Structures are given as structure tokens and as C-alpha cells.
């Protein structure tokens, strides 16, 4: 079976500095995959590279069986590869509903959000936005402004905006940042539920409880390279993971923080 996303030796170099080095990663359709690593490991650079916001120095990115390595970001989005950003990027002067309508419309370089909203929205566009709101459980907040929402609700609006583009694969960059334990638990239920809607998920986050509880497969990035990968059951006890997060001394078993995260089931 052809992977939905296939990163083949992706390298991103700035001068003589390698932000990513020969990164190989695959995501199958219907799979929930996580990417973890310490600050500065190159996670966001990798997401930028596969979504077209950063040029790759070498390697290839294939999506749905097609080489998209040289496609512009908006082209990749139209093909079903959609991402969120660490900063929420919401339009604070637009309602939740209007934020989603903007996301449904194909962007043009001359278009502003207000221009998009002045157009007569097709029923398909409205259906997309409505589906995205229902999927994240925010139907009752459609007429609210982002500033009136909790931080967790704003995060879900960001996820809904990405879903409104009807992605085949959604890439979530630190969606749990700044959330408390209850908000993170609510987010995990929403994200895992995306698979039942035909949306595969690629999650990048520091919240190890979230990553270990929702992912089918996890890749670990350290200094721009994949150091290990596997299901959560093996990742939580992998010495390379403990070393990457807690330092080499922890790899010998002196610190079992990762293995103490509760296992599912």
C-alpha cells in the first residue's frame, strides 16, 4: 500500500547548519502518527518543509502517491495536506463561523478575509464549515468572537479551521500548548475522533501524555534526525527517547518519567 505521506530523506540546511538531516517518515491512510523531540530538535522545521513553507535542501515529499516536493503551500493544501500553526492565527474581529468560512475558500494573493466573506457562500462551503464545527463540538459557539472563548476553545477553532479545508491529512503543530489537563484530555478525544471522519492525523506536541494516549505510531527526532520510531508501548521505554528528553543519565534507568505515563487499556 502506498503511504499517504512519504518523506524520503528530507534534509533542510541553513548555511552549514542542518535543521533536518535525512528524515524518513511515513503515514498510512487512517493512521494517527506523532512526532516528538526536545526543543530545537527540528520538529517545526520538518512540518514547514513537508507543507511547503520551507524549501528542502535534498530529499523528496510524496503525498497520496504524488511528488509534491516543489509544490507551493496552497497547492499542497488543495491536495489535502493541511496544517495548523503554533500561533493560533485566528481573525479576532471575525466570528468563529466566519473564521471557518475564510478557511473554506481558496486563497488568492489579492484576497482579504473581508473580500471572501462578501462573496455569496456556496452551500458546499457552508456544509464544510458546519461539518468542521460539529466535528470539534463547537456548534453552540459559532457566533462568538475568538476573544470571548477559553484558550482550549480557541485551540479547537484552530483545528476546525484546518478541518474546514476537508484535508486527507491534518498536521497539528503543538495544539496542546498552554492547555491545562482537562483541556488536553478534551482535545485528545476530539483529535482521536478525526480518524472516524476519514482524516489521518500527524501530531507534533510536547505533551507526552497526549501523544502517548492518541498515537498509533511515534517518531522521535533529535538534533534533526529520527533516532527511533514505534508504537507508544515501546517508545515510552526506549532509552533513546529518555535520553533525548531527560539527558543521557536518565537513559540508564535513573529517571522513569516517560514509562510512568499510564498505558491505554
PEMO-V532530 format. One record per helix or strand of 3 or more residues. SS is the DSSP state (2 for helix, 1 for strand). FROM is the first residue (numbers start at 0). TO is the last residue. If there is no record, write none. Layout:
SS/FROM/TO + SS/FROM/TO
//
This chain:
1/4/13 + 1/16/26 + 1/31/35 + 2/42/50 + 1/57/62 + 2/72/77 + 1/80/82 + 2/95/103 + 2/112/117 + 2/122/135 + 2/138/140 + 2/145/147 + 2/150/162 + 1/168/172 + 2/180/196 + 1/199/203 + 2/207/213 + 1/216/221 + 1/224/229 + 2/231/234 + 2/238/245 + 2/247/251
//
